[in-house]
Amino acid sequence: MASTRSSSPAARAPPWPSSPTTTTWFPALREFVGAGKPVWGTCAGLIFLANKAVGQKLGGQELVGGLDCTVHRNFFGSQLQSFETELSVPMLAEKEGGSNTCRGVFIRAPAILEVGSDVEILAECPVPSGRPSITIPSAEGVEEEVYSKDRVIVAVRQGNILATAFHPELTSDCRWHRFFLDMDRESHPKAFSALSLSSSSRGSEGGSKTKPFDLPIFE
């Protein structure tokens, strides 16, 4: 479930209807997520997957839900406040190898203000200095609070759901994609076992390896 607010490629989602109205594709997406199939939401995809969103435009927006968190739609500001930074990702490094950091590309990005007990936090980001104060709406009769922490959550996993506020596809670091594929392997072990065997057999028969296609990316 890729961002709808920037030019990122589509991720795993059910076939898109010819007329994508809320009466057709929202129920289909909810069914897909609820079926336990791996889903990855980046940027605006994270917003759609959240159970609760704040900082929305007038009138709000419908959510797919499934991810037990509260997300702020434009936590990091407008398009002009887009930025890149190094993120600490020890859990990603432990599972996929490589450095304990990764490059995070934030484009008019959201952020996660709080998560439920079943949500695993994979990355946090320092709150940029000079950012306007964020007021968190509270339940009726409860005083609103201002977000005052110096770090904010930007990547999480809950069961079959992976969500990132940044864009891993705009860097040369493929570990987030491998992490997501590993989630799919966990849910379809037999299919991936057959695929791995088939791929290894082709490699031994051909005797040569081709260089992977290199996309235009930010290092």
Secondary structure, DSSP 8 states (H G I E B T S, - for coil): ---SSS-----S-----SS--TTTHHHHHHHHHHTT--EEEETHHHHHHEEEEES--TT-------EEEEEETTTT-SGGG-EEEEEE-HHHHHHH-S-SEEEEEESS--EEEEE-TT-EEEEEEE--TT----EE---TTS--EE---SEEEEEEEETTEEEESS-GGGBS--HHHHHHHHHHHHH-HHHHHHHHHHHHHHHHHH-----------B-
